[in-house]
Amino acid sequence: MPDPATDSPPDRLSNDPSSPHFNAEALARDVGIRFKGVEKTNVEEYCVSEGWVRVPAGKALDRFGKPLTIKLTGPVEAYFRNKKPE
């Protein structure tokens, strides 16, 4: 059984399949994000080491139909909500 302390999400993760930081396995395990101590459910991308998250800017879309995002800086905590399947 893996040690839960070492079983942590990637440092940087995106939910956009065209991004180089997309990781389907990590997303399947339901990654949770705490930003500035508050649980966020609308995070498009995050980076723990650099301390930022990208969230949608309202309902605005770019010309490709993807949501426009804004980058917020502050302490970021990432964790898995589901245990690793064995």
C-alpha positions as CSV (number, residue, x, y, z in Angstrom):
1,M,0.0,0.0,0.0
2,P,1.5,3.4,-1.0
3,D,2.3,6.0,1.7
4,P,-0.4,8.7,1.6
5,A,2.2,11.4,2.4
6,T,4.1,10.7,-0.9
7,D,1.0,10.2,-3.0
8,S,0.4,13.8,-4.0
9,P,-0.9,15.4,-7.2
10,P,1.5,16.9,-9.8
11,D,3.0,20.3,-9.1
12,R,1.3,21.7,-12.2
13,L,-1.9,20.4,-13.8
14,S,-4.4,21.6,-16.5
15,N,-7.8,20.3,-17.4
16,D,-7.3,21.3,-21.1
17,P,-6.3,18.2,-23.2
18,S,-4.3,20.4,-25.6
19,S,-2.0,21.6,-22.7
20,P,1.4,20.0,-22.1
21,H,0.4,19.9,-18.4
22,F,-2.7,17.8,-18.9
23,N,-2.7,14.5,-17.0
24,A,-5.8,12.3,-17.4
25,E,-4.8,9.9,-14.6
26,A,-4.5,12.6,-12.0
27,L,-7.8,14.2,-13.1
28,A,-9.5,10.9,-12.9
29,R,-8.6,10.8,-9.2
30,D,-10.4,14.1,-8.6
31,V,-7.8,16.7,-7.6
32,G,-9.0,19.2,-5.0
33,I,-7.6,22.7,-4.8
34,R,-7.4,25.0,-1.8
35,F,-6.4,28.6,-2.8
36,K,-5.7,31.0,0.0
37,G,-7.3,28.5,2.4
38,V,-10.6,28.3,0.4
39,E,-11.8,25.3,-1.5
40,K,-12.1,26.1,-5.3
41,T,-14.1,24.1,-7.7
42,N,-13.7,26.2,-10.9
43,V,-9.9,25.9,-11.3
44,E,-8.8,25.4,-15.0
45,E,-5.0,25.1,-14.3
46,Y,-2.8,25.5,-11.2
47,C,0.9,25.5,-10.2
48,V,1.8,24.8,-6.6
49,S,5.5,25.8,-6.7
50,E,4.8,29.2,-8.5
51,G,1.7,29.9,-6.4
52,W,-1.1,30.6,-8.9
53,V,-4.4,29.3,-10.3
54,R,-6.3,30.1,-13.5
55,V,-10.0,30.4,-13.1
56,P,-12.7,31.4,-15.7
57,A,-13.4,35.1,-16.1
58,G,-17.2,35.1,-16.0
59,K,-19.0,33.5,-19.0
60,A,-16.7,35.1,-21.6
61,L,-15.3,32.8,-24.3
62,D,-12.3,33.2,-26.6
63,R,-12.7,32.8,-30.4
64,F,-12.1,29.0,-30.1
65,G,-15.0,28.6,-27.6
66,K,-12.8,28.1,-24.5
67,P,-13.4,30.2,-21.4
68,L,-11.3,33.3,-20.8
69,T,-9.2,32.8,-17.7
70,I,-7.6,35.1,-15.2
71,K,-4.5,34.2,-13.2
72,L,-4.7,34.6,-9.4
73,T,-1.6,34.4,-7.2
74,G,-1.4,33.1,-3.7
75,P,-0.8,29.9,-1.7
76,V,-2.1,26.8,-3.5
77,E,-2.7,23.4,-1.9
78,A,-3.5,20.4,-4.2
79,Y,-4.7,17.1,-2.9
80,F,-6.4,13.9,-4.2
81,R,-10.0,13.5,-3.1
82,N,-10.1,9.8,-4.1
83,K,-7.6,7.2,-3.0
84,K,-5.4,5.6,-5.7
85,P,-7.0,2.5,-7.1
86,E,-5.2,-0.7,-6.4
